[in-house]
Amino acid sequence: MATQKNIAIIGAGLSGLVLALSLHQQGIASQVYEVRDAPLDIGGAITLSPNALKILKKLGIYEPVLREGYQCEAFHFRTQDGQPFDDYEIGSVEKYGYPGLRIYRKVLIRELQAECRKKGIQVTFGKKFARILSESDTAVTWEFEDGTRGEADSLVGADGIHSRVRSYLHPGLEPDFMNVLAIGAAIPTSRVQLPHGWTFPVTIMSQCHGAYILAPNLSDGSELVIVKQRRIEEHDRAGWKKILDDKEGNIAFLREGAGAFPDVVSQAVEAITPDSVMIWPFYQVPKMDRWTSARGRVSILGDAAHAIPPSSGQGANQVFEDAYTFALMRARCQEATTLTSVLSKWQRGRQERIDRLIVLARQMNVRRLPESSNPGAEEVIGGEDFNMGWLLNPDLEKMVDEWLAM
């Protein structure tokens, strides 16, 4: 059993809550602090694949989550005229024991929160982390914006891509904007006539007009989200809000060129209402030499350490892997003097998988943007290796043992 018994977690999003439950499973106590005044209730649907679902199974909340999501096994690719082109596997009950699952982020947060309450894990809202005050070989102290302070054996920043905890490890480091913005909207599936023989989710590609993504939401598939990406310069928070508030401009972008695609696209964009429009700027955190402080008492994980663009379909899944394997590694720290070494091995092992995913995400972005903004895109389309067994079916316990043996 680990000697570290009290870990503070900054952030009650997916990574923070999965980490708290994973630590509890390993006999390590934690407390979660969240800047918002209530559980996160924003964000669209995300895709979970078997590597994440098997973690939810281990944590005891797979069944309720499964009931809430739309089950699917692949993202399918079609050409501009609707011909099948390729498949990108996201799950398979037959091969991996789990499907792929489209589910709203807020549903996951709700179920994770409920399990934390059941396990007696305290989540405190309305606490904005300000700074680390001190770190020793045995403890860390920090301060919140309201002036209150805390102390624990360790602190983990699970506070997202604009992490404040990360600034303690890497002062001045900011996420890189990838000059890609996804614009989408959710509509009732009943408003479109789904083409006979098509399987969803689907990406319909055009070298001239980019690509449309059509993905069902909800367990019965009664909601359909349509998404399109564009190149754009970075904006500040006020600028992104201005773009989001330009509902008619976003709808006009989604409708632009839709007539060159199968009828289902035109039907979908015509059914969009302004209140359903969403945007997702794509950011990526620069590769860092360390995710843990020199004394090992402060760490970051999830988007704070390596934001993965949504085009990989693996952002949330890798957050789950981070949190679960971090807990396994911490449980193997028998002496405080081994903490830094163990967490360095954890980072190296995790980074190898992240690096492969970043390459995959870049390939997916090339597929989904028009040739005019991607010189040489025609050489990439169809050239990727989308055999996903290495990704979807990891033995995480064995993986951790191998990292420890390095």
Secondary structure, DSSP 8 states (H G I E B T S, - for coil): --S--EEEEE--SHHHHHHHHHHHHTT-EEEEEESSSS------EEEE-HHHHHHHHHHT-HHHHHHHSEEESEEEEE-TTS-EEEEEE--BHHHHSB-EEEEEHHHHHHHHHHHHHHHT-EEEES--EEEEEEE-SS-EEEEETTS-EEEESEEEE---TT-STHHHHSTT---EEEEEEEEEEEEEGGGS---TT--SSEEEEETTTEEEEEEEESTT--EEEEEEEEE-----HHHHHHHHH-HHHHHHHHHTTGGGS-HHHHHHHHT--GGGEEEEEEEE----S-SB-TTSSEEE-THHHH---GGGS-HHHHHHHHHHHHHHHHHT--SGGGHHHHHHHHHHHHHHHHHHHHHHHHHHHHHHS-GGGSTTHHHHTT-S----HHHHS--HHHHHHHHHT-
